[in-house]
Amino acid sequence: MSTHTESGTWKLRHRVRVPGGEVATDVFGQGPPVILVHGTPASSFLWREVAPILAREHSVHVWDLLGFGDSRPARGVVPSIDLQARTLAELVRHWDLGAPALVGHDIGGATVLRAHLVHGVPVRRLALLDAAVISPWLTPFTHHMRTHADVYRTMPAQVFADIIRPRLRTATHRPMPEAVASAYLAPWDGAAGQQRWIDQVAAVSDDDTRDIEARLHEITVPTHVLWGENDQWLPPATAARLAAAIPGARRTMISGAGHFLPEDSPYDTAEVLLRFLG
């Protein structure tokens, strides 16, 4: 089983080869399958408090998106949202899960929807947390990085670190402890981490969400939209728009939480998910 401590240690035990590269994965507990899909610029570390709670009643699969955490895309592979969705489809087949529940945060929300709507992954239930689906969802910060990617690629690593560290801290409403911030930033350390960050920024685009946004009305499985009331990255009003676009979708707003909802309010998040997942 993957491990975590209060100091921020989190390691996934398994590696799975997929067409796009190598994916770090792990699983908690036993029961109906649930897959947790993080967003950017996080990793499966985001779920470290939520996964063990869900694992009391479910088999909880976690993985790092390609280009994030300990997962690495193959040389020349662009870590787009569509690639992540195709990778999720590969993992569902690898794990032989049938129709799992899918939980997606940020671009993880777009990933699970694209896996289901475009790549035909059967699902039992869908949960979308502060999800990057309804346009426009690219933040001004990300848009600036995409526009000036060459500048960000070539700046000194320490200068780059001085830019992304305070940016990360705006992902939560509650102050992020230094050890936790360092754990989130560790995959992006140094010159290699800087290039990986820019790679994923350059790869994410609403080109991979326009078609799924247009098909949200096709979703027939139970769906729950969860959002932090204090999300500074994706406006909380977006939650209502997303829920309204999906037939029968429920919506829950969680107070005192920002964009990194599972980080700010892991127990409230887990409680809502447990009730929804059944």
C-alpha positions as CSV (number, residue, x, y, z in Angstrom):
1,M,0.0,0.0,0.0
2,S,1.2,3.5,-0.6
3,T,2.3,5.4,2.5
4,H,2.0,8.9,3.9
5,T,3.1,10.7,7.0
6,E,2.4,14.1,8.5
7,S,5.7,15.2,7.0
8,G,4.4,14.7,3.5
9,T,5.9,11.3,2.5
10,W,3.8,9.7,-0.2
11,K,4.9,6.9,-2.5
12,L,3.0,4.8,-5.0
13,R,4.3,1.2,-5.1
14,H,3.4,0.1,-8.6
15,R,4.4,1.0,-12.2
16,V,2.2,0.2,-15.2
17,R,3.5,0.5,-18.8
18,V,1.0,2.2,-21.1
19,P,1.3,3.4,-24.7
20,G,2.1,6.9,-23.5
21,G,4.8,6.0,-20.9
22,E,5.0,4.6,-17.4
23,V,2.3,5.3,-14.7
24,A,2.8,5.2,-11.0
25,T,-0.2,3.6,-9.3
26,D,-1.5,2.1,-6.1
27,V,-4.7,0.7,-4.5
28,F,-6.3,1.0,-1.0
29,G,-8.9,-1.3,0.5
30,Q,-11.5,-3.6,-0.9
31,G,-15.0,-3.2,-2.3
32,P,-16.6,-1.5,-5.3
33,P,-13.9,0.2,-7.3
34,V,-13.2,3.9,-7.3
35,I,-10.5,5.7,-9.2
36,L,-9.3,9.1,-8.0
37,V,-7.8,11.4,-10.7
38,H,-5.9,14.5,-9.6
39,G,-5.4,17.7,-11.6
40,T,-2.7,20.2,-12.2
41,P,-0.2,21.1,-10.7
42,A,-0.8,18.3,-8.2
43,S,-0.3,14.5,-8.0
44,S,-1.9,11.7,-6.3
45,F,-0.5,13.3,-3.1
46,L,-3.7,15.4,-3.2
47,W,-5.7,12.3,-2.2
48,R,-3.5,11.1,0.7
49,E,-6.2,11.9,3.4
50,V,-9.2,11.1,1.3
51,A,-8.2,7.7,-0.1
52,P,-7.8,5.9,3.3
53,I,-11.3,7.0,4.3
54,L,-12.9,5.9,1.1
55,A,-11.0,2.6,1.4
56,R,-13.0,1.6,4.4
57,E,-15.8,0.7,1.9
58,H,-14.2,0.7,-1.5
59,S,-11.1,-0.4,-3.5
60,V,-9.6,3.0,-4.2
61,H,-7.2,3.2,-7.1
62,V,-4.9,6.2,-7.3
63,W,-2.4,7.2,-10.0
64,D,-0.2,10.1,-11.1
65,L,-1.1,11.6,-14.4
66,L,1.6,11.2,-17.1
67,G,4.1,14.0,-16.5
68,F,3.0,14.5,-12.9
69,G,4.3,13.0,-9.6
70,D,6.2,9.8,-10.4
71,S,4.6,9.1,-13.8
72,R,6.7,9.8,-16.9
73,P,5.4,10.1,-20.5
74,A,7.5,8.5,-23.2
75,R,10.0,10.7,-25.1
76,G,8.2,13.0,-27.4
77,V,4.7,12.3,-26.0
78,V,2.6,15.3,-25.2
79,P,0.8,15.0,-21.8
80,S,-2.6,16.4,-23.1
81,I,-5.9,15.8,-21.4
82,D,-6.8,13.4,-24.2
83,L,-3.6,11.4,-23.5
84,Q,-4.6,11.3,-19.8
85,A,-8.1,10.1,-20.7
86,R,-6.7,7.4,-23.0
87,T,-4.3,6.4,-20.2
88,L,-7.2,6.1,-17.7
89,A,-9.0,3.8,-20.2
90,E,-5.8,1.7,-20.3
91,L,-5.6,1.5,-16.6
92,V,-9.3,0.5,-16.2
93,R,-8.6,-2.4,-18.6
94,H,-5.3,-3.2,-16.8
95,W,-7.1,-3.4,-13.4
96,D,-10.1,-5.2,-15.0
97,L,-12.5,-3.0,-13.1
98,G,-15.6,-3.2,-15.3
99,A,-17.5,0.0,-14.5
100,P,-15.8,1.9,-11.7
101,A,-16.8,5.1,-10.0
102,L,-14.6,7.9,-11.3
103,V,-13.6,11.0,-9.2
104,G,-11.8,13.8,-11.0
105,H,-10.3,17.1,-9.7
106,D,-9.4,20.0,-11.9
107,I,-8.2,18.6,-15.3
108,G,-8.8,15.2,-13.7
109,G,-12.5,16.1,-14.1
110,A,-12.0,16.6,-17.8
111,T,-10.0,13.4,-17.9
112,V,-12.7,11.2,-16.4
113,L,-15.4,12.8,-18.6
114,R,-13.3,12.4,-21.7
115,A,-12.5,8.8,-20.8
116,H,-16.2,8.1,-20.4
117,L,-17.7,10.1,-23.2
118,V,-15.0,9.9,-25.9
119,H,-13.1,6.7,-25.1
120,G,-16.1,4.6,-23.9
121,V,-15.0,3.8,-20.4
122,P,-18.1,2.4,-18.6
123,V,-18.7,4.1,-15.2
124,R,-20.9,3.5,-12.2
125,R,-20.9,7.0,-10.9
126,L,-19.0,10.3,-11.6
127,A,-17.8,12.9,-9.1
128,L,-16.3,16.2,-10.4
129,L,-14.4,18.3,-8.0
130,D,-13.5,21.9,-8.9
131,A,-13.4,20.5,-12.4
132,A,-11.8,22.1,-15.5
133,V,-14.5,21.4,-18.0
134,I,-16.7,24.5,-18.6
135,S,-15.0,27.1,-20.7
136,P,-13.1,29.3,-20.0
137,W,-11.2,27.3,-17.4
138,L,-7.6,28.2,-18.3
139,T,-6.5,30.6,-15.5
140,P,-4.7,33.9,-16.5
141,F,-1.5,32.4,-14.9
142,T,-1.6,29.3,-17.1
143,H,-2.6,31.4,-20.2
144,H,0.5,33.6,-19.6
145,M,2.8,30.6,-19.2
146,R,1.4,29.1,-22.4
147,T,1.9,32.3,-24.3
148,H,5.4,32.8,-23.1
149,A,6.5,29.2,-22.6
150,D,10.0,29.9,-24.0
151,V,10.6,32.6,-21.4
152,Y,9.6,30.3,-18.6
153,R,11.7,27.4,-20.0
154,T,14.9,29.5,-20.1
155,M,14.7,31.4,-16.8
156,P,17.0,30.3,-14.0
157,A,15.4,27.4,-12.0
158,Q,15.5,29.4,-8.7
159,V,13.6,32.3,-10.3
160,F,11.0,29.8,-11.7
161,A,10.7,28.3,-8.2
162,D,10.1,31.7,-6.7
163,I,7.2,32.1,-9.2
164,I,5.4,28.8,-8.8
165,R,5.8,28.5,-5.0
166,P,3.5,31.4,-4.1
167,R,1.2,30.5,-7.0
168,L,0.7,27.0,-5.5
169,R,-0.2,28.5,-2.1
170,T,-3.3,30.2,-3.7
171,A,-4.7,26.8,-4.5
172,T,-5.9,26.4,-0.9
173,H,-8.0,28.7,1.2
174,R,-6.4,27.6,4.5
175,P,-2.6,28.3,4.8
176,M,-0.6,25.4,3.4
177,P,2.0,24.0,5.8
178,E,5.6,24.3,4.5
179,A,6.1,20.5,4.4
180,V,2.9,20.1,2.4
181,A,3.8,22.8,-0.1
182,S,7.3,21.2,-0.5
183,A,5.7,17.8,-1.2
184,Y,3.5,19.3,-4.0
185,L,6.5,21.2,-5.4
186,A,9.0,18.3,-5.2
187,P,8.2,16.9,-8.7
188,W,8.8,20.3,-10.2
189,D,12.2,20.9,-8.5
190,G,15.3,21.8,-10.5
191,A,15.8,22.3,-14.2
192,A,14.2,19.0,-15.2
193,G,11.1,19.7,-13.0
194,Q,10.8,23.1,-14.6
195,Q,10.7,21.6,-18.0
196,R,8.1,19.1,-17.0
197,W,5.9,21.9,-15.5
198,I,6.1,23.8,-18.8
199,D,5.5,20.6,-20.8
200,Q,2.2,20.0,-19.0
201,V,1.2,23.7,-19.2
202,A,1.8,23.7,-22.9
203,A,-0.2,20.5,-23.3
204,V,-3.4,21.4,-21.5
205,S,-5.9,23.1,-23.6
206,D,-9.7,23.6,-23.9
207,D,-9.4,21.9,-27.3
208,D,-9.7,18.7,-25.2
209,T,-12.8,19.9,-23.4
210,R,-15.0,21.7,-26.0
211,D,-16.4,18.4,-27.3
212,I,-17.1,16.9,-23.9
213,E,-18.7,20.2,-22.7
214,A,-21.0,19.9,-25.7
215,R,-21.9,16.3,-24.7
216,L,-22.5,16.7,-21.0
217,H,-26.2,16.2,-21.6
218,E,-25.4,12.6,-22.7
219,I,-24.3,11.6,-19.2
220,T,-26.8,9.1,-17.7
221,V,-25.0,7.9,-14.6
222,P,-25.4,9.6,-11.2
223,T,-23.1,12.6,-11.1
224,H,-22.1,14.8,-8.2
225,V,-20.3,18.2,-8.5
226,L,-18.3,19.3,-5.5
227,W,-16.7,22.7,-5.3
228,G,-14.7,24.8,-2.8
229,E,-16.7,28.0,-1.9
230,N,-13.4,29.9,-1.8
231,D,-11.9,28.6,-5.1
232,Q,-9.6,31.4,-6.5
233,W,-8.7,29.4,-9.7
234,L,-12.1,28.3,-11.0
235,P,-15.1,30.5,-9.9
236,P,-17.5,28.8,-7.6
237,A,-20.4,29.9,-10.0
238,T,-18.9,27.4,-12.5
239,A,-20.1,24.6,-10.2
240,A,-23.8,25.5,-10.8
241,R,-23.2,25.8,-14.6
242,L,-21.5,22.3,-14.7
243,A,-24.2,20.7,-12.6
244,A,-27.0,22.3,-14.6
245,A,-25.4,20.9,-17.8
246,I,-25.5,17.2,-16.6
247,P,-29.0,15.6,-16.2
248,G,-29.8,15.0,-12.6
249,A,-26.4,16.1,-11.3
250,R,-26.2,17.0,-7.6
251,R,-24.1,19.9,-6.4
252,T,-22.3,20.4,-3.0
253,M,-20.4,23.6,-2.1
254,I,-17.9,23.1,0.7
255,S,-17.2,26.2,2.9
256,G,-13.6,27.1,3.9
257,A,-12.1,25.4,0.9
258,G,-10.3,26.6,-2.1
259,H,-9.4,25.0,-5.4
260,F,-7.5,22.1,-3.8
261,L,-10.7,20.9,-2.2
262,P,-9.3,17.5,-1.0
263,E,-6.3,19.4,0.6
264,D,-8.4,22.1,2.4
265,S,-11.3,19.8,3.5
266,P,-10.3,16.1,3.1
267,Y,-12.8,14.8,5.7
268,D,-15.7,16.8,4.3
269,T,-14.8,15.8,0.8
270,A,-14.5,12.1,1.8
271,E,-17.8,12.2,3.7
272,V,-19.7,13.6,0.7
273,L,-18.1,11.1,-1.6
274,L,-18.9,8.2,0.7
275,R,-22.5,9.1,0.8
276,F,-22.6,9.6,-3.0
277,L,-20.7,6.4,-3.9
278,G,-22.9,4.2,-1.8
